[in-house]
Amino acid sequence: MSKREDTPETPVGRLDRFLAYTALALAAASIICFFAIIIGTATGMDQRAFGHGAWPVVAALPLYGLPLAFVMIITLLIITFVRRGRANKRS
């Protein structure tokens, strides 16, 4: 058994919550838009129809949203590792 005493968990900050929830929402919206494009194409929607209305936004969201969500998750991991490393050095 370990003789090490349990230290309290590092607190979750406002930036951590923002990054986590925003990355989750962005990835979910991107995947929904991706499936909307697949369904629209499978139902025989004309290519010209994708250039009007909300379709340009629906088409652009997976292109930019998924990489941005990935970067946000990596940033969240780095912040968490740095915070835990500093907490371990103090104790």
MMTF fields as JSON, N, C-alpha, C and O atoms, coordinates in Angstrom:
{
  "mmtfVersion": "1.0.0",
  "mmtfProducer": "UNKNOWN",
  "numBonds": 363,
  "numAtoms": 364,
  "numGroups": 91,
  "numChains": 1,
  "numModels": 1,
  "chainsPerModel": [1],
  "groupsPerChain": [91],
  "chainIdList": ["A"],
  "bondAtomList": [4, 2, 8, 6, 12, 10, 16, 14, 20, 18, 24, 22, 28, 26, 32, 30, 36, 34, 40, 38, 44, 42, 48, 46, 52, 50, 56, 54, 60, 58, 64, 62, 68, 66, 72, 70, 76, 74, 80, 78, 84, 82, 88, 86, 92, 90, 96, 94, 100, 98, 104, 102, 108, 106, 112, 110, 116, 114, 120, 118, 124, 122, 128, 126, 132, 130, 136, 134, 140, 138, 144, 142, 148, 146, 152, 150, 156, 154, 160, 158, 164, 162, 168, 166, 172, 170, 176, 174, 180, 178, 184, 182, 188, 186, 192, 190, 196, 194, 200, 198, 204, 202, 208, 206, 212, 210, 216, 214, 220, 218, 224, 222, 228, 226, 232, 230, 236, 234, 240, 238, 244, 242, 248, 246, 252, 250, 256, 254, 260, 258, 264, 262, 268, 266, 272, 270, 276, 274, 280, 278, 284, 282, 288, 286, 292, 290, 296, 294, 300, 298, 304, 302, 308, 306, 312, 310, 316, 314, 320, 318, 324, 322, 328, 326, 332, 330, 336, 334, 340, 338, 344, 342, 348, 346, 352, 350, 356, 354, 360, 358],
  "bondOrderList": [1, 1, 1, 1, 1, 1, 1, 1, 1, 1, 1, 1, 1, 1, 1, 1, 1, 1, 1, 1, 1, 1, 1, 1, 1, 1, 1, 1, 1, 1, 1, 1, 1, 1, 1, 1, 1, 1, 1, 1, 1, 1, 1, 1, 1, 1, 1, 1, 1, 1, 1, 1, 1, 1, 1, 1, 1, 1, 1, 1, 1, 1, 1, 1, 1, 1, 1, 1, 1, 1, 1, 1, 1, 1, 1, 1, 1, 1, 1, 1, 1, 1, 1, 1, 1, 1, 1, 1, 1, 1],
  "groupList": [{"groupName": "MET", "atomNameList": ["N", "CA", "C", "O"], "elementList": ["N", "C", "C", "O"], "formalChargeList": [0, 0, 0, 0], "bondAtomList": [1, 0, 2, 1, 3, 2], "bondOrderList": [1, 1, 2], "singleLetterCode": "M", "chemCompType": "L-PEPTIDE LINKING"}, {"groupName": "SER", "atomNameList": ["N", "CA", "C", "O"], "elementList": ["N", "C", "C", "O"], "formalChargeList": [0, 0, 0, 0], "bondAtomList": [1, 0, 2, 1, 3, 2], "bondOrderList": [1, 1, 2], "singleLetterCode": "S", "chemCompType": "L-PEPTIDE LINKING"}, {"groupName": "LYS", "atomNameList": ["N", "CA", "C", "O"], "elementList": ["N", "C", "C", "O"], "formalChargeList": [0, 0, 0, 0], "bondAtomList": [1, 0, 2, 1, 3, 2], "bondOrderList": [1, 1, 2], "singleLetterCode": "K", "chemCompType": "L-PEPTIDE LINKING"}, {"groupName": "ARG", "atomNameList": ["N", "CA", "C", "O"], "elementList": ["N", "C", "C", "O"], "formalChargeList": [0, 0, 0, 0], "bondAtomList": [1, 0, 2, 1, 3, 2], "bondOrderList": [1, 1, 2], "singleLetterCode": "R", "chemCompType": "L-PEPTIDE LINKING"}, {"groupName": "GLU", "atomNameList": ["N", "CA", "C", "O"], "elementList": ["N", "C", "C", "O"], "formalChargeList": [0, 0, 0, 0], "bondAtomList": [1, 0, 2, 1, 3, 2], "bondOrderList": [1, 1, 2], "singleLetterCode": "E", "chemCompType": "L-PEPTIDE LINKING"}, {"groupName": "ASP", "atomNameList": ["N", "CA", "C", "O"], "elementList": ["N", "C", "C", "O"], "formalChargeList": [0, 0, 0, 0], "bondAtomList": [1, 0, 2, 1, 3, 2], "bondOrderList": [1, 1, 2], "singleLetterCode": "D", "chemCompType": "L-PEPTIDE LINKING"}, {"groupName": "THR", "atomNameList": ["N", "CA", "C", "O"], "elementList": ["N", "C", "C", "O"], "formalChargeList": [0, 0, 0, 0], "bondAtomList": [1, 0, 2, 1, 3, 2], "bondOrderList": [1, 1, 2], "singleLetterCode": "T", "chemCompType": "L-PEPTIDE LINKING"}, {"groupName": "PRO", "atomNameList": ["N", "CA", "C", "O"], "elementList": ["N", "C", "C", "O"], "formalChargeList": [0, 0, 0, 0], "bondAtomList": [1, 0, 2, 1, 3, 2], "bondOrderList": [1, 1, 2], "singleLetterCode": "P", "chemCompType": "L-PEPTIDE LINKING"}, {"groupName": "VAL", "atomNameList": ["N", "CA", "C", "O"], "elementList": ["N", "C", "C", "O"], "formalChargeList": [0, 0, 0, 0], "bondAtomList": [1, 0, 2, 1, 3, 2], "bondOrderList": [1, 1, 2], "singleLetterCode": "V", "chemCompType": "L-PEPTIDE LINKING"}, {"groupName": "GLY", "atomNameList": ["N", "CA", "C", "O"], "elementList": ["N", "C", "C", "O"], "formalChargeList": [0, 0, 0, 0], "bondAtomList": [1, 0, 2, 1, 3, 2], "bondOrderList": [1, 1, 2], "singleLetterCode": "G", "chemCompType": "PEPTIDE LINKING"}, {"groupName": "LEU", "atomNameList": ["N", "CA", "C", "O"], "elementList": ["N", "C", "C", "O"], "formalChargeList": [0, 0, 0, 0], "bondAtomList": [1, 0, 2, 1, 3, 2], "bondOrderList": [1, 1, 2], "singleLetterCode": "L", "chemCompType": "L-PEPTIDE LINKING"}, {"groupName": "PHE", "atomNameList": ["N", "CA", "C", "O"], "elementList": ["N", "C", "C", "O"], "formalChargeList": [0, 0, 0, 0], "bondAtomList": [1, 0, 2, 1, 3, 2], "bondOrderList": [1, 1, 2], "singleLetterCode": "F", "chemCompType": "L-PEPTIDE LINKING"}, {"groupName": "ALA", "atomNameList": ["N", "CA", "C", "O"], "elementList": ["N", "C", "C", "O"], "formalChargeList": [0, 0, 0, 0], "bondAtomList": [1, 0, 2, 1, 3, 2], "bondOrderList": [1, 1, 2], "singleLetterCode": "A", "chemCompType": "L-PEPTIDE LINKING"}, {"groupName": "TYR", "atomNameList": ["N", "CA", "C", "O"], "elementList": ["N", "C", "C", "O"], "formalChargeList": [0, 0, 0, 0], "bondAtomList": [1, 0, 2, 1, 3, 2], "bondOrderList": [1, 1, 2], "singleLetterCode": "Y", "chemCompType": "L-PEPTIDE LINKING"}, {"groupName": "ILE", "atomNameList": ["N", "CA", "C", "O"], "elementList": ["N", "C", "C", "O"], "formalChargeList": [0, 0, 0, 0], "bondAtomList": [1, 0, 2, 1, 3, 2], "bondOrderList": [1, 1, 2], "singleLetterCode": "I", "chemCompType": "L-PEPTIDE LINKING"}, {"groupName": "CYS", "atomNameList": ["N", "CA", "C", "O"], "elementList": ["N", "C", "C", "O"], "formalChargeList": [0, 0, 0, 0], "bondAtomList": [1, 0, 2, 1, 3, 2], "bondOrderList": [1, 1, 2], "singleLetterCode": "C", "chemCompType": "L-PEPTIDE LINKING"}, {"groupName": "GLN", "atomNameList": ["N", "CA", "C", "O"], "elementList": ["N", "C", "C", "O"], "formalChargeList": [0, 0, 0, 0], "bondAtomList": [1, 0, 2, 1, 3, 2], "bondOrderList": [1, 1, 2], "singleLetterCode": "Q", "chemCompType": "L-PEPTIDE LINKING"}, {"groupName": "HIS", "atomNameList": ["N", "CA", "C", "O"], "elementList": ["N", "C", "C", "O"], "formalChargeList": [0, 0, 0, 0], "bondAtomList": [1, 0, 2, 1, 3, 2], "bondOrderList": [1, 1, 2], "singleLetterCode": "H", "chemCompType": "L-PEPTIDE LINKING"}, {"groupName": "TRP", "atomNameList": ["N", "CA", "C", "O"], "elementList": ["N", "C", "C", "O"], "formalChargeList": [0, 0, 0, 0], "bondAtomList": [1, 0, 2, 1, 3, 2], "bondOrderList": [1, 1, 2], "singleLetterCode": "W", "chemCompType": "L-PEPTIDE LINKING"}, {"groupName": "ASN", "atomNameList": ["N", "CA", "C", "O"], "elementList": ["N", "C", "C", "O"], "formalChargeList": [0, 0, 0, 0], "bondAtomList": [1, 0, 2, 1, 3, 2], "bondOrderList": [1, 1, 2], "singleLetterCode": "N", "chemCompType": "L-PEPTIDE LINKING"}],
  "groupTypeList": [0, 1, 2, 3, 4, 5, 6, 7, 4, 6, 7, 8, 9, 3, 10, 5, 3, 11, 10, 12, 13, 6, 12, 10, 12, 10, 12, 12, 12, 1, 14, 14, 15, 11, 11, 12, 14, 14, 14, 9, 6, 12, 6, 9, 0, 5, 16, 3, 12, 11, 9, 17, 9, 12, 18, 7, 8, 8, 12, 12, 10, 7, 10, 13, 9, 10, 7, 10, 12, 11, 8, 0, 14, 14, 6, 10, 10, 14, 14, 6, 11, 8, 3, 3, 9, 3, 12, 19, 2, 3, 1],
  "groupIdList": [1, 2, 3, 4, 5, 6, 7, 8, 9, 10, 11, 12, 13, 14, 15, 16, 17, 18, 19, 20, 21, 22, 23, 24, 25, 26, 27, 28, 29, 30, 31, 32, 33, 34, 35, 36, 37, 38, 39, 40, 41, 42, 43, 44, 45, 46, 47, 48, 49, 50, 51, 52, 53, 54, 55, 56, 57, 58, 59, 60, 61, 62, 63, 64, 65, 66, 67, 68, 69, 70, 71, 72, 73, 74, 75, 76, 77, 78, 79, 80, 81, 82, 83, 84, 85, 86, 87, 88, 89, 90, 91],
  "secStructList": [7, 7, 7, 7, 7, 7, 7, 7, 7, 7, 7, 7, 7, 2, 2, 2, 2, 2, 2, 2, 2, 2, 2, 2, 2, 2, 2, 2, 2, 2, 2, 2, 2, 2, 2, 2, 2, 2, 2, 2, 2, 2, 6, 6, 7, 7, 4, 4, 4, 4, 4, 1, 6, 6, 2, 2, 2, 2, 2, 2, 2, 2, 2, 2, 2, 2, 2, 2, 2, 2, 2, 2, 2, 2, 2, 2, 2, 2, 2, 2, 2, 2, 2, 2, 2, 2, 2, 2, 2, 2, 7],
  "xCoordList": [0.828, 0.0, 0.873, 2.012, 0.351, 1.081, 0.959, -0.097, 2.051, 2.062, 1.691, 1.549, 1.534, 1.246, -0.174, -1.115, -0.323, -1.638, -2.339, -1.698, -3.651, -4.424, -4.488, -4.862, -4.118, -4.208, -5.526, -6.046, -6.078, -7.337, -7.153, -6.075, -8.207, -8.175, -7.945, -8.339, -7.307, -7.116, -8.464, -9.235, -8.764, -10.077, -10.219, -9.248, -11.426, -11.719, -12.032, -12.906, -11.32, -11.48, -12.532, -13.071, -12.796, -13.785, -13.318, -14.122, -12.02, -11.475, -11.603, -11.885, -11.396, -11.534, -12.955, -13.168, -13.908, -15.312, -15.661, -16.335, -15.204, -15.485, -14.918, -15.614, -13.661, -13.035, -13.743, -13.965, -14.095, -14.725, -16.105, -16.399, -16.943, -18.305, -18.338, -19.149, -17.477, -17.45, -16.935, -17.468, -15.915, -15.399, -16.449, -16.609, -17.168, -18.22, -19.344, -19.797, -19.79, -20.869, -20.445, -21.221, -19.236, -18.734, -18.578, -18.934, -18.055, -17.903, -19.268, -19.461, -20.21, -21.551, -22.253, -22.861, -22.172, -22.792, -22.139, -22.828, -20.835, -20.128, -20.554, -20.741, -20.709, -21.129, -22.564, -22.885, -23.432, -24.818, -24.859, -25.606, -24.066, -24.021, -23.448, -23.885, -22.473, -21.894, -22.961, -23.068, -23.745, -24.818, -25.923, -26.555, -26.171, -27.17, -26.741, -27.575, -25.467, -24.964, -25.087, -25.473, -24.759, -24.878, -26.332, -26.617, -27.245, -28.669, -29.176, -29.939, -28.766, -29.187, -28.698, -29.432, -27.482, -26.938, -27.625, -27.898, -27.901, -28.523, -29.96, -30.45, -30.64, -32.038, -32.152, -33.258, -31.035, -31.057, -31.089, -31.519, -30.655, -30.628, -29.625, -28.521, -30.01, -29.17, -27.967, -28.084, -26.819, -25.593, -25.767, -25.168, -26.567, -26.779, -27.543, -27.409, -28.333, -29.105, -28.206, -28.58, -27.036, -26.127, -25.47, -24.831, -25.603, -25.011, -25.939, -25.557, -27.15, -28.136, -28.643, -28.597, -29.122, -29.717, -28.682, -27.619, -29.001, -28.112, -27.089, -26.214, -27.172, -26.28, -24.802, -23.979, -24.416, -22.978, -22.423, -21.288, -23.225, -22.791, -22.741, -21.815, -23.745, -23.795, -22.593, -22.044, -22.188, -21.046, -19.715, -18.761, -19.637, -18.369, -18.129, -16.98, -19.181, -19.001, -18.15, -17.274, -18.346, -17.446, -15.997, -15.064, -15.821, -14.459, -13.645, -12.446, -14.296, -13.585, -13.876, -13.03, -15.058, -15.453, -14.712, -14.279, -14.554, -13.87, -12.394, -11.938, -11.631, -10.243, -10.146, -9.258, -11.056, -11.046, -11.388, -10.784, -12.341, -12.68, -11.497, -11.236, -10.785, -9.602, -8.529, -7.93, -8.286, -7.302, -7.733, -6.897, -9.018, -9.519, -9.328, -8.983, -9.546, -9.366, -7.889, -7.559, -7.001, -5.56, -5.139, -4.345, -5.661, -5.361, -5.837, -5.131, -7.03, -7.564, -6.682, -6.434, -6.213, -5.321, -4.004, -3.523, -3.431, -2.171, -2.362, -1.536, -3.453, -3.723, -3.876, -3.355, -4.586, -4.803, -3.5, -3.249, -2.664, -1.39, -0.468, 0.198, -0.419, 0.426, -0.074, 0.729, -1.379, -1.936, -1.658, -1.286, -1.838, -1.58, -0.091, 0.275, 0.758, 2.192, 2.617, 3.438, 2.052, 2.377, 1.834, 2.487, 0.648, 0.071, 0.908, 1.069, 1.431, 2.262, 3.607, 4.148, 4.15, 5.405, 5.226, 6.124, 4.061, 3.802, 3.613, 3.973, 3.055, 2.78, 3.899, 3.802],
  "yCoordList": [-1.178, 0.0, 1.242, 1.222, 2.263, 3.515, 4.311, 4.341, 4.949, 5.792, 7.234, 8.069, 7.516, 8.875, 9.265, 8.5, 10.442, 10.928, 11.494, 12.043, 11.355, 11.883, 13.398, 13.958, 14.04, 15.485, 15.855, 15.09, 17.01, 17.404, 17.642, 18.02, 17.415, 17.615, 19.084, 19.972, 19.327, 20.704, 21.248, 20.532, 22.49, 23.04, 23.246, 23.527, 23.101, 23.305, 24.778, 25.33, 25.401, 26.835, 27.159, 26.279, 28.429, 28.918, 28.664, 28.321, 28.833, 28.589, 27.119, 26.796, 26.232, 24.797, 24.45, 23.727, 24.968, 24.704, 25.278, 24.63, 26.488, 27.117, 26.284, 26.02, 25.871, 25.076, 23.738, 23.299, 23.092, 21.777, 21.86, 21.12, 22.758, 22.832, 23.394, 22.957, 24.345, 24.905, 23.879, 23.774, 23.127, 22.092, 21.017, 20.538, 20.632, 19.629, 20.126, 19.401, 21.347, 21.903, 22.078, 21.797, 22.535, 22.747, 21.43, 21.34, 20.414, 19.105, 18.483, 17.896, 18.604, 18.05, 18.753, 18.097, 20.079, 20.824, 20.474, 20.373, 20.291, 19.932, 18.56, 18.37, 17.613, 16.266, 16.271, 15.58, 17.041, 17.152, 17.764, 17.297, 18.801, 19.427, 18.478, 18.478, 17.672, 16.688, 15.692, 15.385, 15.193, 14.258, 14.942, 14.302, 16.219, 16.954, 17.04, 16.916, 17.247, 17.287, 15.919, 15.817, 14.866, 13.507, 13.197, 12.663, 13.527, 13.259, 14.104, 13.615, 15.365, 16.226, 15.719, 15.778, 15.226, 14.685, 13.369, 13.11, 12.546, 11.241, 11.372, 10.506, 12.423, 12.603, 13.244, 13.495, 13.505, 14.027, 15.535, 16.081, 16.209, 17.659, 18.138, 17.604, 19.12, 19.645, 20.388, 21.038, 20.293, 20.943, 22.458, 23.086, 23.043, 24.489, 24.906, 26.04, 24.007, 24.331, 24.48, 25.159, 23.861, 23.97, 25.348, 25.649, 26.165, 27.499, 28.59, 29.76, 28.237, 29.243, 28.953, 27.818, 29.995, 29.841, 29.545, 30.164, 28.597, 28.253, 27.194, 26.872, 26.646, 25.55, 25.915, 25.067, 27.129, 27.448, 27.381, 26.951, 27.806, 27.724, 26.264, 25.852, 25.481, 24.058, 23.332, 22.423, 23.722, 23.082, 23.538, 22.761, 24.764, 25.288, 24.883, 24.821, 24.609, 24.294, 23.049, 23.102, 21.936, 20.797, 21.063, 20.515, 21.905, 22.203, 22.965, 22.731, 23.871, 24.7, 24.29, 24.463, 23.754, 23.431, 22.255, 22.323, 21.186, 20.004, 20.264, 19.874, 20.906, 21.215, 22.182, 22.05, 23.149, 24.083, 23.369, 23.654, 22.454, 21.676, 20.816, 20.672, 20.249, 19.449, 20.301, 19.87, 21.488, 22.39, 22.798, 22.91, 23.017, 23.39, 22.246, 22.489, 21.012, 19.864, 19.691, 19.409, 19.856, 19.767, 20.867, 20.622, 22.075, 23.178, 22.862, 23.128, 22.297, 21.914, 20.865, 20.937, 19.903, 18.887, 19.493, 19.14, 20.394, 21.032, 21.841, 21.773, 22.608, 23.407, 22.507, 22.813, 21.406, 20.481, 19.837, 19.738, 19.395, 18.772, 19.749, 19.381, 20.982, 21.991, 22.284, 22.382, 22.422, 22.705, 21.557, 21.794, 20.328, 19.18, 19.04, 18.664, 19.339, 19.297, 20.31, 20.015, 21.511, 22.536, 22.14, 22.372, 21.547, 21.113, 19.993, 19.953, 19.101, 18.017, 18.526, 17.976, 19.565, 20.136, 20.809, 20.765, 21.435, 22.122, 21.148, 21.449, 19.997, 19.057, 18.078, 17.237],
  "zCoordList": [0.0, 0.0, 0.0, 0.468, -0.503, -0.6, 0.694, 1.326, 1.072, 2.276, 1.947, 2.841, 0.653, 0.215, 0.598, 0.386, 1.156, 1.534, 0.304, -0.593, 0.273, -0.842, -0.745, 0.286, -1.827, -1.885, -2.538, -3.35, -2.2, -2.826, -4.326, -4.786, -5.054, -6.506, -6.835, -6.078, -7.968, -8.411, -8.852, -9.491, -8.526, -8.878, -10.382, -11.086, -10.844, -12.264, -12.455, -11.787, -13.359, -13.576, -14.629, -15.3, -14.745, -15.708, -17.144, -18.011, -17.389, -18.728, -19.112, -20.266, -18.144, -18.407, -18.832, -19.806, -18.097, -18.441, -19.807, -20.608, -20.066, -21.355, -22.502, -23.483, -22.382, -23.441, -23.623, -24.752, -22.521, -22.614, -23.266, -24.205, -22.766, -23.299, -24.72, -25.537, -25.018, -26.37, -27.372, -28.477, -27.004, -27.9, -28.132, -29.255, -27.076, -27.22, -28.125, -29.012, -27.905, -28.714, -30.168, -31.082, -30.379, -31.737, -32.482, -33.657, -31.819, -32.456, -32.751, -33.816, -31.826, -32.046, -33.204, -34.05, -33.247, -34.345, -35.68, -36.695, -35.691, -36.924, -37.424, -38.626, -36.524, -36.925, -37.423, -38.39, -36.777, -37.246, -38.637, -39.497, -38.868, -40.191, -41.235, -42.386, -40.837, -41.748, -42.202, -43.39, -41.253, -41.609, -42.402, -43.243, -42.16, -42.945, -44.407, -45.303, -44.653, -46.028, -46.682, -47.847, -45.936, -46.483, -46.828, -47.901, -45.929, -46.175, -47.33, -48.162, -47.396, -48.5, -49.844, -50.83, -49.899, -51.14, -51.504, -52.676, -50.502, -50.769, -51.237, -51.962, -50.846, -51.263, -52.64, -53.119, -53.266, -54.627, -54.713, -55.729, -53.698, -53.711, -54.763, -54.867, -55.517, -56.592, -56.005, -54.967, -56.664, -56.193, -56.088, -55.215, -56.951, -56.905, -55.648, -55.189, -55.097, -53.898, -52.672, -51.716, -52.687, -51.556, -51.467, -50.459, -52.456, -52.448, -51.967, -51.957, -51.566, -51.155, -49.75, -49.276, -49.101, -47.784, -46.709, -46.671, -45.839, -44.73, -45.119, -44.315, -46.317, -46.704, -46.737, -46.392, -47.134, -47.06, -45.631, -45.423, -44.651, -43.256, -42.817, -42.118, -43.23, -42.883, -43.484, -42.862, -44.674, -45.322, -44.719, -44.686, -44.25, -43.717, -42.271, -41.835, -41.524, -40.112, -39.873, -39.01, -40.574, -40.349, -40.766, -40.179, -41.781, -42.238, -41.198, -41.048, -40.486, -39.524, -38.076, -37.2, -37.831, -36.467, -35.872, -34.721, -36.615, -36.081, -35.764, -34.689, -36.652, -36.269, -35.086, -34.243, -35.026, -33.909, -32.597, -31.563, -32.633, -31.433, -31.004, -29.81, -31.959, -31.648, -30.969, -29.984, -31.481, -30.886, -29.478, -28.582, -29.282, -27.956, -26.96, -25.803, -27.392, -26.506, -26.154, -25.002, -27.129, -26.857, -25.89, -24.982, -26.075, -25.168, -23.757, -22.784, -23.645, -22.338, -21.665, -20.461, -22.435, -21.875, -21.38, -20.303, -22.158, -21.763, -20.485, -19.575, -20.417, -19.22, -18.002, -16.93, -18.166, -17.052, -16.59, -15.389, -17.542, -17.179, -16.473, -15.505, -16.939, -16.305, -14.891, -13.963, -14.719, -13.399, -12.421, -11.271, -12.875, -11.997, -11.681, -10.568, -12.646, -12.392, -11.347, -10.478, -11.434, -10.433, -9.06, -8.043, -9.031, -7.757, -7.129, -5.909, -7.938, -7.413, -6.898, -5.938, -7.521, -7.051, -5.699, -4.858, -5.484, -4.226, -3.069, -1.932, -3.358, -2.252, -2.011, -1.117]
}
